[in-house]
Amino acid sequence: MKTVEVTHISSHGLWVLLPDGEVFLPYQEFPWFREASIGEALHVELLHGGHLYWPDLDVDLAVESVRHPDRFPLVSRGKVGRKKGEKRFIRRKGART
């Protein structure tokens, strides 16, 4: 397993250091991390095929979807901020369909 590390957590999101650079995950697009404890957010693994996995949160993200969100038009609302009966996935603004 390659090394990966959450290097910074702010009120806007978190930064993850990968073997080939750093990515920012804003809470607006990745709501699962907004209410996560620091320990949960820091516990991240880089899996095969370029996937980031937070086992304590059961969140699995393709690094490619973080770097190039326009290529991945569906965005999960997650449980945070979703009202009963509301769609689980929405289209990213400006995304190609």
Rosetta blueprint (number, residue, H / E / L):
1 M L
2 K L
3 T L
4 V L
5 E E
6 V E
7 T E
8 H E
9 I E
10 S L
11 S L
12 H L
13 G E
14 L E
15 W E
16 V E
17 L E
18 L E
19 P L
20 D L
21 G E
22 E E
23 V E
24 F E
25 L E
26 P E
27 Y L
28 Q L
29 E L
30 F L
31 P H
32 W H
33 F H
34 R L
35 E L
36 A L
37 S L
38 I H
39 G H
40 E H
41 A H
42 L H
43 H L
44 V L
45 E E
46 L E
47 L E
48 H L
49 G L
50 G L
51 H E
52 L E
53 Y E
54 W E
55 P L
56 D L
57 L L
58 D L
59 V E
60 D E
61 L E
62 A E
63 V H
64 E H
65 S H
66 V H
67 R H
68 H L
69 P H
70 D H
71 R H
72 F L
73 P L
74 L E
75 V E
76 S E
77 R L
78 G L
79 K L
80 V L
81 G L
82 R L
83 K L
84 K L
85 G L
86 E L
87 K L
88 R L
89 F E
90 I E
91 R E
92 R L
93 K L
94 G L
95 A L
96 R L
97 T L
